[in-house]
Amino acid sequence: MASIPRPSLLPQCWSCIRRVTRLGLHPQGQTRNLTKAAKEAERNIVVKLLQDIPRFGRAGSYVAINPSLMRNKWFPARVAEYVPTLQLKQLKAQDVDTNRDATFGVKAPLEEVDEDDSEQQQSKQHYVRPIEIELLSAERSMELIDTFVPPTIDFARQVIEQDEVETKRYGASNAADILNAAMSASKPKPAENAIYGSVSIADVVTTIKSALAHNDEAARVILNEDDVSFVTGHEADDASRVKQLGTFKVEIKLPGAEEPLTRQVRVRAKE
């Protein structure tokens, strides 16, 4: 393939020659960028801020901004004022920085920190006192319990029915009768008025707290199971519950109180 002579690649008309010459003398891309930045710098005017403006600077500082921004917004709102020519010359002579502070009034973004750095920051944090709720005194708590808890606290439980007397079964062998008698004797008979389950100290405390919850101050009373105890009716080996029908006595005494309160716990048959 024959190569094209180089002179044939040169522009042939005068307009093309002028365009190529202009491109050779002045690189168009760089000239355009430099000219735009220079024009913006020449167009901006220096103003004095009268208020703190985020991303620009504090009140009293000198900032170069677009004249349209000053004319349309800042000057009518008394945000900034124009700088006279004489004062502007003095600022240039003193080499005062008129660039805007883009970081002024802007919160720094959150960044991920290492565990070591986070531990150091936590150690430097100031102690923040937690919110404290004023606790009631023991005497005041006892007064509220005496006011809102009635003298008798009722509970309903299912009664255990006593076994009926077995009638004689004809036709049964003597050995079977002996076995049934032995099994009956080995089973402990439930006490009279015995109930299914029991009424425990936890049941009494829950009922007392529900009575105190109807008053804002009384609801702040702190009552634990250790503060309530059965005085009568409890089992010999378990003083935390009663297991039969009847009326029993309980004592309520908070730590720090001088004298306990007494209330009646009445266990009745569930209908």
C-alpha positions as CSV (number, residue, x, y, z in Angstrom):
1,M,0.0,0.0,0.0
2,A,1.5,3.3,-1.1
3,S,1.9,5.9,1.7
4,I,0.2,9.2,1.5
5,P,2.6,12.1,1.0
6,R,2.9,14.3,4.2
7,P,2.2,17.6,2.4
8,S,-1.2,16.3,1.5
9,L,-2.0,16.1,5.3
10,L,-1.5,19.8,5.8
11,P,-4.6,22.1,5.7
12,Q,-5.3,23.5,2.3
13,C,-7.7,26.4,3.1
14,W,-7.0,29.7,4.9
15,S,-9.5,29.0,7.7
16,C,-7.9,25.7,8.5
17,I,-4.5,27.2,8.5
18,R,-5.6,29.9,11.0
19,R,-7.2,27.4,13.3
20,V,-4.1,25.2,13.3
21,T,-1.9,28.1,13.9
22,R,-4.1,29.3,16.8
23,L,-3.9,25.8,18.4
24,G,-0.2,25.7,18.1
25,L,0.4,29.1,19.7
26,H,-2.3,28.8,22.5
27,P,-3.3,25.4,23.9
28,Q,-7.1,25.8,24.0
29,G,-7.8,23.5,26.9
30,Q,-5.3,25.1,29.4
31,T,-6.2,28.6,28.3
32,R,-9.9,28.0,29.0
33,N,-9.3,26.6,32.5
34,L,-6.9,29.3,33.5
35,T,-9.1,32.0,32.1
36,K,-12.2,30.7,34.0
37,A,-10.3,30.7,37.4
38,A,-8.8,34.1,36.7
39,K,-12.2,35.5,35.8
40,E,-13.8,34.2,38.9
41,A,-11.0,35.6,41.1
42,E,-11.3,39.0,39.4
43,R,-15.1,39.0,39.6
44,N,-15.2,38.3,43.4
45,I,-15.4,41.2,45.8
46,V,-14.1,41.4,49.4
47,V,-16.8,42.0,52.1
48,K,-16.8,42.2,55.9
49,L,-18.9,39.6,57.7
50,L,-21.3,41.0,60.3
51,Q,-22.4,37.6,61.5
52,D,-21.0,34.1,61.9
53,I,-21.6,32.2,58.7
54,P,-20.9,28.5,58.4
55,R,-18.4,27.5,55.7
56,F,-17.4,31.2,55.3
57,G,-16.0,32.6,58.6
58,R,-16.6,34.4,61.8
59,A,-18.1,37.9,62.2
60,G,-15.5,40.6,61.5
61,S,-13.5,38.6,59.0
62,Y,-13.0,39.6,55.4
63,V,-14.1,37.1,52.7
64,A,-14.1,37.2,48.9
65,I,-17.5,36.2,47.5
66,N,-19.5,36.5,44.4
67,P,-21.0,40.0,43.9
68,S,-24.4,38.6,43.1
69,L,-24.6,36.8,46.4
70,M,-23.7,40.0,48.2
71,R,-26.1,42.1,46.2
72,N,-29.1,39.8,46.4
73,K,-28.9,38.1,49.8
74,W,-26.2,39.2,52.2
75,F,-26.3,42.9,52.0
76,P,-30.2,43.2,52.2
77,A,-30.1,40.8,55.2
78,R,-27.3,42.7,56.9
79,V,-25.1,39.7,56.9
80,A,-22.1,41.5,55.5
81,E,-21.1,45.0,54.4
82,Y,-19.0,46.3,51.5
83,V,-15.4,47.2,52.0
84,P,-14.3,50.7,50.8
85,T,-11.6,50.9,48.2
86,L,-9.1,52.6,50.6
87,Q,-9.6,49.9,53.2
88,L,-9.3,47.2,50.6
89,K,-5.9,48.6,49.6
90,Q,-4.8,48.5,53.2
91,L,-5.9,44.9,53.5
92,K,-3.9,44.0,50.4
93,A,-0.9,45.9,51.8
94,Q,-1.2,44.0,55.1
95,D,-1.6,40.7,53.1
96,V,-4.9,39.8,54.9
97,D,-6.2,36.4,54.0
98,T,-9.6,36.8,52.3
99,N,-10.2,33.2,51.5
100,R,-13.4,31.6,52.9
101,D,-13.1,29.1,55.8
102,A,-14.9,26.1,54.5
103,T,-14.5,24.2,57.8
104,F,-16.0,26.9,60.0
105,G,-19.2,25.8,61.8
106,V,-19.2,22.3,60.2
107,K,-19.1,19.3,62.4
108,A,-16.4,16.8,61.6
109,P,-17.7,13.5,60.2
110,L,-17.6,10.4,62.4
111,E,-14.7,8.0,61.7
112,E,-14.1,4.5,62.7
113,V,-11.6,4.2,65.5
114,D,-9.5,1.3,66.7
115,E,-10.3,-0.5,70.0
116,D,-7.2,1.1,71.7
117,D,-8.2,4.5,70.6
118,S,-11.8,4.0,71.8
119,E,-10.5,2.9,75.2
120,Q,-8.4,6.0,75.5
121,Q,-11.4,8.2,74.5
122,Q,-13.6,6.5,77.1
123,S,-11.0,7.1,79.8
124,K,-10.9,10.8,78.9
125,Q,-14.7,11.2,79.0
126,H,-16.2,13.2,81.8
127,Y,-18.1,11.3,84.5
128,V,-21.9,11.7,84.0
129,R,-23.8,11.4,87.1
130,P,-26.7,8.9,86.7
131,I,-30.3,10.0,87.4
132,E,-31.1,9.2,91.0
133,I,-34.6,8.5,92.2
134,E,-35.2,9.6,95.8
135,L,-36.0,6.5,97.9
136,L,-38.6,6.5,100.5
137,S,-37.6,6.1,104.1
138,A,-38.5,2.9,106.0
139,E,-40.9,4.7,108.2
140,R,-42.7,6.4,105.3
141,S,-42.9,3.1,103.4
142,M,-44.4,1.4,106.5
143,E,-47.0,4.2,106.7
144,L,-48.0,3.8,103.1
145,I,-48.3,0.0,103.5
146,D,-50.5,0.6,106.6
147,T,-52.6,3.0,104.6
148,F,-53.2,1.1,101.4
149,V,-53.1,-2.6,102.5
150,P,-56.4,-3.7,104.2
151,P,-56.3,-5.5,107.5
152,T,-57.3,-8.8,105.9
153,I,-55.9,-10.3,102.6
154,D,-58.1,-12.9,101.1
155,F,-57.0,-15.9,99.0
156,A,-59.2,-18.6,97.4
157,R,-58.0,-22.2,97.0
158,Q,-59.5,-25.5,96.0
159,V,-60.2,-27.8,99.0
160,I,-59.0,-31.5,99.0
161,E,-62.0,-33.7,99.6
162,Q,-61.6,-36.5,102.2
163,D,-61.8,-40.1,100.9
164,E,-65.2,-41.7,101.4
165,V,-65.5,-44.8,103.6
166,E,-65.1,-47.8,101.3
167,T,-67.9,-50.3,101.3
168,K,-67.3,-54.0,101.6
169,R,-66.7,-55.6,98.3
170,Y,-68.2,-59.0,98.1
171,G,-66.4,-61.6,96.1
172,A,-62.9,-60.2,96.7
173,S,-60.3,-62.4,98.2
174,N,-58.9,-62.0,101.6
175,A,-55.4,-61.4,100.2
176,A,-56.8,-58.5,98.1
177,D,-58.5,-57.0,101.2
178,I,-55.3,-57.2,103.1
179,L,-53.4,-55.5,100.3
180,N,-55.9,-52.7,100.0
181,A,-55.8,-52.1,103.7
182,A,-52.1,-51.9,103.7
183,M,-52.0,-49.5,100.9
184,S,-54.6,-47.3,102.5
185,A,-52.6,-47.2,105.8
186,S,-49.4,-46.3,103.9
187,K,-50.9,-43.2,102.3
188,P,-50.9,-40.1,104.5
189,K,-54.3,-38.8,105.0
190,P,-54.6,-35.1,104.1
191,A,-55.3,-32.8,107.0
192,E,-58.8,-31.4,107.5
193,N,-59.4,-28.3,105.4
194,A,-56.3,-29.0,103.3
195,I,-56.0,-27.2,100.0
196,Y,-54.4,-28.0,96.6
197,G,-51.2,-26.0,96.4
198,S,-50.6,-23.4,99.0
199,V,-50.5,-19.7,99.8
200,S,-46.9,-18.6,99.9
201,I,-45.0,-15.5,101.0
202,A,-44.6,-14.6,97.3
203,D,-48.4,-14.6,96.9
204,V,-48.7,-12.2,99.8
205,V,-46.0,-9.9,98.5
206,T,-47.5,-9.8,95.0
207,T,-51.0,-8.9,96.5
208,I,-49.5,-6.2,98.6
209,K,-47.6,-4.6,95.7
210,S,-50.8,-4.6,93.6
211,A,-52.6,-2.7,96.4
212,L,-49.7,-0.2,96.6
213,A,-49.6,0.3,92.8
214,H,-52.8,2.4,92.9
215,N,-50.9,5.4,94.4
216,D,-47.9,7.1,92.8
217,E,-45.9,7.4,96.0
218,A,-46.9,4.0,97.4
219,A,-45.8,2.4,94.1
220,R,-42.2,3.4,95.0
221,V,-42.2,1.2,98.1
222,I,-39.6,-1.6,97.8
223,L,-40.9,-4.8,99.4
224,N,-39.1,-8.1,99.2
225,E,-40.1,-11.6,100.3
226,D,-37.6,-11.4,103.1
227,D,-39.7,-8.5,104.6
228,V,-42.8,-10.7,105.1
229,S,-43.2,-13.8,107.3
230,F,-46.0,-16.0,108.5
231,V,-46.4,-16.0,112.3
232,T,-49.2,-18.6,112.5
233,G,-50.5,-21.5,110.4
234,H,-47.3,-22.4,108.6
235,E,-45.7,-25.9,108.5
236,A,-43.1,-26.7,111.0
237,D,-40.5,-27.4,108.3
238,D,-41.6,-24.6,105.9
239,A,-42.4,-21.2,107.3
240,S,-42.9,-19.6,103.8
241,R,-46.4,-21.0,103.1
242,V,-49.7,-22.2,104.5
243,K,-51.5,-25.3,103.2
244,Q,-55.0,-25.3,104.7
245,L,-58.1,-23.1,105.0
246,G,-58.2,-20.6,107.8
247,T,-57.0,-17.2,109.0
248,F,-53.3,-16.7,109.6
249,K,-51.1,-13.9,110.8
250,V,-48.3,-12.3,108.9
251,E,-45.7,-9.7,109.9
252,I,-44.4,-7.0,107.5
253,K,-41.2,-5.2,108.5
254,L,-38.9,-3.3,106.2
255,P,-35.2,-2.9,107.0
256,G,-34.7,0.2,109.3
257,A,-38.3,0.2,110.5
258,E,-38.8,0.2,114.3
259,E,-41.9,-2.0,114.6
260,P,-43.6,-4.5,112.2
261,L,-47.1,-4.3,110.8
262,T,-49.4,-7.3,111.2
263,R,-52.0,-8.4,108.7
264,Q,-54.4,-11.3,108.5
265,V,-54.2,-13.8,105.6
266,R,-57.5,-15.5,105.1
267,V,-57.6,-18.6,102.9
268,R,-61.1,-19.6,101.9
269,A,-62.6,-22.4,99.8
270,K,-62.9,-21.7,96.1
271,E,-66.6,-21.9,95.1
